[in-house]
Every structure is written in structure tokens, then in C-alpha cells.
């Protein structure tokens, strides 16, 4: 399933998407019966998981610096490497496509949204959202508009 607005998933092969999604689903099934401490441990691991953006940023910085050093120290032709990296980053920023993306996705590097989906599913399993439908204070007689909230907060100062 391609998440709306997730450009990286649109550039990922269907079989790879299926494998990543199936692995996430299987992990969530294992945690469905876990206690809060075990889920908290998994949430901590998710906070540290490297996503596609972070891996591409690291790769681009390292490749660009190596190309710059080689261009200055060895041969000016190596300066084409940082130019290629810049073009690749531009393509990634505009379209979500990057030359290394197929490799990263096959290595199961997930997008930030895929990681966030697992994080929120785990929080739901832990019960973090159980009381969201209960009102926390008195309800206003009519919904206050955003403008009224802003003006009201300014008037109270």
C-alpha cells in the first residue's frame, strides 16, 4: 500500500513494499500481547532507527566530501562526484527518487512515515490513546474559531 504523500514509497518496487509492510505487521502482532515495558523498549529502538532520509543525507555528505578531496588532491575530474551528489539530492528533494533508493529499500531501510506508523500503532497497543475521547474540561457552548482563540489569548495578556 502506498501511503498518500510518501514519495519514496511510490519509487519502491511493490515486492519490496510488501516485504517491509509484512515485517512491520508481523512485529506489531508480536507486540500485541506485550507489556508496557516491552513496548516502551521497542519505541526507544524506533527512535534510534535510521530512516531513508538520514541514510541518504549521510551518504551524500560522505560522497561529496570524498569527491571534493579527491578533486583537490588527486585529479580535478573527481569534482564531478560532488556535482552528481548535488543533483541526486535535488532529485530526492523534488521527487522522492534517489539513485541508491532501490538498494536502501531492499536493505529494509524504512521511510520516516513507515517508522511513525509503527510507533503510533505501538502506542495504541500500549493504550496511550485510550482516553482521548473523554472531555478534559468544560465544553464551550459553541466551538471557538482559531481567530477567536488567538484574539482571546492576546486580550488576556
Backbone as JSON, one array per atom type, in Angstrom:
{
  "sequence": "XXXXXXXXXXXXXXXXXXXXXXXXXXXXXXXXXXXXXXXXXXXXXXXXXXXXXXXXXXXXXXXXXXXXXXXXXXXXXXXXXXXXXXXXXXXXXXXXXXXXXXXXXXXXXXXXXXXXXXXXXXXXXXXXXXXXXXXXXXXXXXXXXXXXXXXXXXXXX",
  "N": [[0.85, -1.17, 0.0], [0.63, 2.18, -0.88], [1.4, 4.96, 0.9], [-0.37, 7.98, 1.11], [1.21, 10.84, -0.03], [3.74, 9.91, 0.55], [6.48, 9.96, -1.01], [8.74, 8.38, -1.43], [7.85, 5.76, -1.2], [6.39, 5.53, -3.55], [8.35, 5.19, -5.38], [9.35, 2.73, -4.9], [9.75, -0.72, -5.38], [6.97, -2.95, -5.73], [7.11, -5.52, -4.54], [9.1, -5.15, -2.64], [7.94, -3.2, -1.03], [5.78, -4.7, -0.05], [7.18, -6.64, 1.45], [8.42, -5.02, 3.43], [6.14, -3.89, 4.66], [4.82, -6.24, 5.51], [6.68, -7.24, 7.35], [6.59, -5.24, 9.28], [3.92, -5.46, 10.1], [3.96, -8.09, 11.14], [5.72, -7.71, 13.27], [4.17, -5.96, 14.85], [2.06, -7.67, 15.49], [3.41, -9.44, 17.17], [3.95, -7.74, 19.3], [1.43, -7.2, 20.24], [0.46, -8.54, 22.45], [2.26, -7.82, 24.34], [3.79, -6.43, 27.32], [3.69, -3.08, 28.8], [6.29, -2.18, 29.3], [7.92, -3.66, 27.56], [6.93, -2.75, 25.11], [7.66, -0.09, 25.37], [10.42, -0.34, 25.24], [10.7, -1.16, 22.55], [9.7, 1.15, 21.29], [11.68, 2.95, 22.0], [13.79, 1.87, 20.55], [12.81, 2.36, 17.97], [12.99, 5.13, 17.88], [15.66, 5.42, 17.47], [16.12, 4.27, 15.04], [17.45, 4.33, 11.81], [16.28, 6.19, 9.1], [15.26, 6.47, 5.61], [15.78, 9.11, 4.8], [17.81, 9.99, 6.57], [19.89, 8.18, 6.04], [20.42, 8.71, 3.34], [21.2, 11.39, 3.55], [23.6, 11.1, 5.03], [25.1, 9.5, 3.26], [25.28, 11.22, 1.04], [26.67, 13.43, 2.09], [29.13, 12.23, 2.85], [30.03, 11.13, 0.38], [30.17, 13.44, -1.17], [32.15, 14.94, 0.21], [34.35, 13.21, -0.03], [34.61, 13.17, -2.82], [35.22, 15.88, -3.26], [37.66, 16.11, -1.87], [39.23, 14.26, -3.34], [39.12, 15.54, -5.8], [40.55, 17.88, -5.33], [43.02, 16.96, -4.33], [43.88, 14.79, -5.96], [42.87, 14.56, -8.75], [41.27, 16.9, -10.83], [38.99, 16.0, -12.18], [37.55, 14.44, -10.46], [35.89, 16.18, -9.19], [33.46, 16.07, -10.33], [32.02, 14.25, -8.93], [30.95, 15.41, -6.43], [29.18, 17.13, -7.74], [27.41, 15.36, -8.99], [26.33, 14.21, -6.69], [25.01, 16.43, -5.62], [23.05, 16.84, -7.61], [21.66, 14.45, -7.32], [20.63, 14.73, -4.74], [18.98, 16.91, -5.16], [17.08, 15.8, -6.92], [16.0, 13.92, -5.16], [14.87, 15.56, -3.22], [12.91, 16.89, -4.71], [11.37, 14.91, -5.99], [11.42, 12.5, -4.58], [12.91, 10.42, -5.47], [15.99, 8.69, -5.59], [19.27, 7.71, -6.6], [20.36, 5.59, -5.02], [18.19, 4.59, -3.73], [16.68, 2.17, -4.48], [18.47, 0.18, -3.57], [18.72, 0.79, -0.82], [16.08, 0.42, 0.04], [15.74, -2.3, -0.46], [17.43, -3.21, 1.44], [15.88, -2.88, 3.58], [15.57, -0.36, 4.72], [13.57, 1.97, 6.15], [11.01, 4.49, 5.5], [10.55, 7.74, 7.07], [7.79, 8.02, 7.63], [6.87, 5.37, 7.59], [8.13, 4.33, 9.82], [6.98, 5.98, 11.74], [4.32, 5.15, 11.57], [4.48, 2.57, 12.68], [5.32, 3.3, 15.23], [3.09, 4.78, 16.24], [1.13, 2.81, 16.15], [2.13, 1.02, 18.04], [1.96, 2.64, 20.31], [-0.8, 2.86, 20.47], [-1.44, 0.17, 20.98], [-0.33, -0.03, 23.5], [-2.04, 1.53, 24.87], [-2.02, 4.29, 24.96], [-3.75, 6.09, 23.76], [-6.23, 5.71, 24.78], [-7.98, 7.28, 26.34], [-8.68, 9.48, 24.84], [-11.13, 10.27, 23.81], [-12.56, 11.28, 25.88], [-13.79, 14.21, 27.42], [-11.73, 16.88, 28.58], [-12.26, 19.1, 30.04], [-14.66, 21.74, 30.78], [-17.04, 22.06, 28.17], [-17.23, 24.44, 25.56], [-20.06, 26.54, 24.7], [-20.39, 26.94, 21.99], [-18.28, 25.97, 19.28], [-15.08, 27.44, 19.37], [-13.56, 29.65, 17.13], [-10.41, 29.58, 15.37], [-9.4, 32.14, 15.08], [-10.79, 33.52, 17.1], [-9.69, 32.22, 19.33], [-7.01, 33.04, 19.18], [-7.24, 35.85, 19.31], [-8.54, 36.05, 21.76], [-6.56, 35.02, 23.49], [-4.61, 36.94, 23.17], [-5.92, 39.15, 24.23], [-6.09, 38.52, 26.88], [-3.61, 38.95, 27.89]],
  "CA": [[0.0, 0.0, 0.0], [1.39, 3.41, -0.94], [0.83, 5.99, 1.76], [-0.54, 9.25, 0.42], [2.23, 11.81, 0.32], [5.04, 9.29, 0.81], [7.07, 9.88, -2.35], [9.72, 7.29, -1.51], [7.11, 4.52, -1.44], [5.97, 5.47, -4.95], [9.53, 4.79, -6.16], [9.82, 1.45, -4.36], [9.12, -1.88, -6.02], [5.83, -3.49, -4.99], [7.55, -6.65, -3.73], [9.86, -4.6, -1.52], [6.93, -2.59, -0.15], [5.05, -5.77, 0.6], [8.05, -7.24, 2.47], [8.57, -4.07, 4.53], [4.85, -3.8, 5.37], [4.57, -7.52, 6.17], [7.56, -7.32, 8.52], [6.05, -4.32, 10.29], [2.69, -6.08, 10.61], [4.33, -9.23, 11.98], [6.26, -7.16, 14.52], [3.05, -5.45, 15.64], [1.35, -8.83, 16.03], [4.18, -9.96, 18.31], [3.85, -6.81, 20.42], [0.04, -7.01, 20.63], [0.27, -9.11, 23.79], [3.4, -7.45, 25.18], [3.52, -5.47, 28.39], [4.05, -1.69, 28.5], [7.74, -2.03, 29.34], [8.45, -4.22, 26.32], [6.57, -1.81, 24.05], [8.49, 1.11, 25.57], [11.74, -0.68, 24.71], [10.61, -1.11, 21.08], [9.55, 2.56, 20.92], [13.02, 3.54, 22.12], [14.56, 1.4, 19.38], [12.3, 3.06, 16.79], [13.52, 6.49, 17.9], [17.05, 5.35, 17.01], [16.19, 3.64, 13.72], [17.82, 5.21, 10.7], [15.32, 6.16, 8.01], [15.83, 6.74, 4.29], [16.31, 10.48, 4.74], [19.07, 10.07, 7.3], [20.91, 7.4, 5.32], [20.77, 9.45, 2.12], [21.97, 12.57, 3.96], [24.94, 10.65, 5.38], [25.77, 9.06, 2.03], [25.56, 12.39, 0.21], [27.73, 14.21, 2.72], [30.39, 11.49, 2.76], [30.45, 11.05, -1.02], [30.53, 14.79, -1.6], [33.44, 15.3, 0.8], [35.38, 12.38, -0.66], [34.8, 13.68, -4.19], [35.9, 17.17, -3.16], [39.05, 15.85, -1.5], [39.9, 13.64, -4.48], [39.24, 16.55, -6.85], [41.6, 18.83, -4.97], [44.3, 16.29, -4.07], [44.28, 13.79, -6.95], [42.58, 14.96, -10.13], [40.07, 17.74, -10.86], [37.84, 15.29, -12.73], [36.77, 13.9, -9.35], [34.92, 17.18, -8.75], [32.15, 15.7, -10.88], [31.33, 13.45, -7.93], [30.05, 16.26, -5.64], [28.12, 17.66, -8.61], [26.44, 14.27, -9.12], [25.66, 14.09, -5.39], [24.08, 17.55, -5.54], [21.93, 16.54, -8.49], [20.88, 13.36, -6.72], [19.88, 15.3, -3.62], [17.92, 17.74, -5.73], [16.04, 14.88, -7.4], [15.35, 13.33, -3.99], [14.04, 16.58, -2.58], [11.78, 17.26, -5.56], [10.53, 13.8, -6.46], [11.47, 11.33, -3.71], [13.73, 9.39, -6.09], [17.44, 8.82, -5.39], [19.9, 6.54, -7.24], [20.58, 4.48, -4.09], [16.95, 4.22, -3.09], [16.35, 0.75, -4.61], [19.36, -0.6, -2.7], [18.35, 1.05, 0.58], [14.78, -0.19, 0.34], [15.93, -3.75, -0.39], [18.09, -3.44, 2.73], [14.81, -2.66, 4.55], [15.61, 0.97, 5.33], [12.2, 2.47, 6.05], [10.8, 5.93, 5.44], [10.1, 8.28, 8.36], [6.36, 7.74, 7.83], [6.7, 3.96, 7.92], [8.55, 4.19, 11.21], [5.96, 6.66, 12.55], [3.13, 4.28, 11.61], [4.72, 1.53, 13.69], [5.38, 3.96, 16.54], [1.74, 5.1, 16.71], [0.43, 1.55, 16.38], [2.6, 0.51, 19.34], [1.37, 3.48, 21.36], [-2.21, 2.46, 20.58], [-1.45, -1.12, 21.67], [0.02, 0.22, 24.9], [-3.17, 2.22, 25.49], [-1.76, 5.71, 25.11], [-4.83, 6.91, 23.19], [-7.48, 5.14, 25.27], [-8.86, 8.28, 26.94], [-8.74, 10.68, 24.01], [-12.49, 10.69, 23.52], [-13.16, 11.88, 27.06], [-13.5, 15.64, 27.53], [-10.8, 17.21, 29.66], [-12.75, 20.28, 30.76], [-16.0, 22.13, 30.34], [-17.15, 22.32, 26.74], [-17.84, 25.74, 25.25], [-21.4, 26.43, 24.14], [-20.19, 26.78, 20.56], [-16.84, 25.86, 19.02], [-14.37, 28.7, 19.21], [-12.74, 29.64, 15.92], [-8.98, 29.81, 15.6], [-9.22, 33.58, 15.23], [-11.26, 33.88, 18.44], [-8.71, 31.74, 20.31], [-5.82, 33.89, 19.11], [-7.61, 37.17, 19.83], [-8.81, 35.89, 23.2], [-5.3, 34.86, 24.24], [-3.93, 38.22, 23.15], [-6.66, 40.07, 25.08], [-5.86, 38.15, 28.28], [-2.24, 39.32, 28.3]],
  "C": [[0.89, 1.24, 0.0], [0.68, 4.45, -0.09], [0.75, 7.3, 0.99], [0.52, 10.23, 0.9], [3.61, 11.22, 0.6], [5.7, 9.0, -0.54], [8.06, 8.74, -2.49], [9.0, 5.98, -1.82], [6.66, 4.41, -2.89], [7.13, 5.04, -5.85], [10.13, 3.48, -5.67], [9.04, 0.33, -5.02], [8.04, -2.47, -5.12], [6.23, -4.65, -4.08], [8.31, -6.18, -2.49], [8.9, -3.95, -0.52], [6.18, -3.65, 0.63], [5.88, -6.4, 1.72], [8.2, -6.33, 3.68], [7.28, -3.99, 5.35], [4.54, -5.09, 6.12], [5.42, -7.68, 7.42], [7.06, -6.42, 9.64], [4.8, -4.92, 10.93], [3.0, -7.26, 11.53], [4.91, -8.77, 13.31], [5.14, -6.66, 15.42], [2.22, -6.59, 16.23], [2.07, -9.41, 17.23], [4.03, -9.05, 19.52], [2.42, -6.62, 20.91], [-0.24, -7.52, 22.04], [1.38, -8.71, 24.76], [2.98, -6.47, 26.26], [4.05, -4.09, 28.02], [5.56, -1.49, 28.46], [8.4, -2.54, 28.05], [8.14, -3.3, 25.14], [7.41, -0.54, 24.16], [9.9, 0.86, 25.03], [11.74, -0.61, 23.18], [10.46, 0.33, 20.59], [10.89, 3.28, 21.01], [13.89, 3.13, 20.95], [14.11, 2.1, 18.1], [12.82, 4.49, 16.73], [14.95, 6.52, 17.35], [17.2, 4.76, 15.61], [16.52, 4.68, 12.65], [16.81, 5.07, 9.59], [16.01, 6.53, 6.7], [16.44, 8.13, 4.21], [17.69, 10.57, 5.4], [20.19, 9.33, 6.58], [21.36, 8.15, 4.07], [21.56, 10.71, 2.46], [23.41, 12.19, 4.29], [25.73, 10.27, 4.13], [26.16, 10.26, 1.18], [26.7, 13.23, 0.79], [29.08, 13.52, 2.57], [30.91, 11.43, 1.32], [30.89, 12.41, -1.54], [31.89, 15.22, -1.07], [34.59, 14.49, 0.19], [35.67, 12.87, -2.07], [35.52, 15.02, -4.2], [37.38, 16.98, -2.84], [39.82, 15.23, -2.67], [40.1, 14.66, -5.62], [40.34, 17.54, -6.59], [42.97, 18.15, -4.9], [44.78, 15.38, -5.2], [44.09, 14.3, -8.37], [41.27, 15.77, -10.13], [38.83, 17.05, -11.41], [36.96, 14.71, -11.62], [35.76, 14.91, -8.8], [33.54, 16.95, -9.35], [31.34, 14.91, -9.85], [30.45, 14.31, -7.02], [28.92, 16.86, -6.48], [27.03, 16.6, -8.8], [25.64, 14.11, -7.83], [24.64, 15.22, -5.24], [22.85, 17.33, -6.4], [21.04, 15.45, -7.93], [20.05, 13.87, -5.55], [18.74, 16.18, -4.1], [16.77, 16.87, -6.23], [15.28, 14.27, -6.23], [14.42, 14.33, -3.32], [12.79, 16.89, -3.4], [10.83, 16.11, -5.87], [10.47, 12.61, -5.5], [12.29, 10.2, -4.3], [15.2, 9.71, -5.85], [18.07, 7.58, -6.0], [20.1, 5.35, -6.3], [19.31, 3.96, -3.44], [16.57, 2.74, -3.28], [17.2, -0.14, -3.7], [18.95, -0.44, -1.24], [17.05, 0.36, 0.94], [14.9, -1.71, 0.4], [16.66, -4.15, 0.89], [17.15, -3.16, 3.9], [14.95, -1.34, 5.33], [14.24, 1.59, 5.08], [12.14, 3.99, 5.98], [10.42, 6.43, 6.83], [8.63, 7.98, 8.65], [6.1, 6.29, 8.17], [7.07, 3.7, 9.37], [7.51, 4.82, 12.13], [4.69, 5.82, 12.65], [3.31, 3.18, 12.65], [4.71, 2.13, 15.08], [3.96, 4.23, 17.08], [0.9, 3.84, 16.93], [0.85, 0.95, 17.73], [2.02, 1.33, 20.49], [-0.1, 3.15, 21.56], [-2.33, 1.12, 21.3], [-1.19, -0.96, 23.16], [-1.12, 0.93, 25.64], [-2.99, 3.71, 25.65], [-2.91, 6.6, 24.66], [-6.2, 6.5, 23.74], [-8.45, 6.22, 25.76], [-9.0, 9.54, 26.11], [-10.16, 11.15, 23.76], [-13.19, 11.31, 24.72], [-12.81, 13.36, 27.13], [-12.61, 15.92, 28.73], [-11.24, 18.42, 30.46], [-14.13, 20.63, 30.28], [-16.0, 22.47, 28.86], [-17.77, 23.69, 26.52], [-19.21, 25.53, 24.59], [-21.35, 26.3, 22.63], [-18.69, 26.68, 20.32], [-16.23, 27.23, 18.77], [-13.5, 28.61, 17.96], [-11.29, 29.9, 16.29], [-8.72, 31.29, 15.83], [-9.65, 34.02, 16.62], [-10.28, 33.42, 19.51], [-7.49, 32.64, 20.35], [-6.12, 35.25, 19.71], [-7.85, 37.1, 21.32], [-7.52, 35.76, 24.0], [-4.51, 36.15, 24.25], [-4.59, 39.21, 24.11], [-6.39, 39.78, 26.56], [-4.49, 38.57, 28.78], [-2.19, 40.62, 29.0]]
}
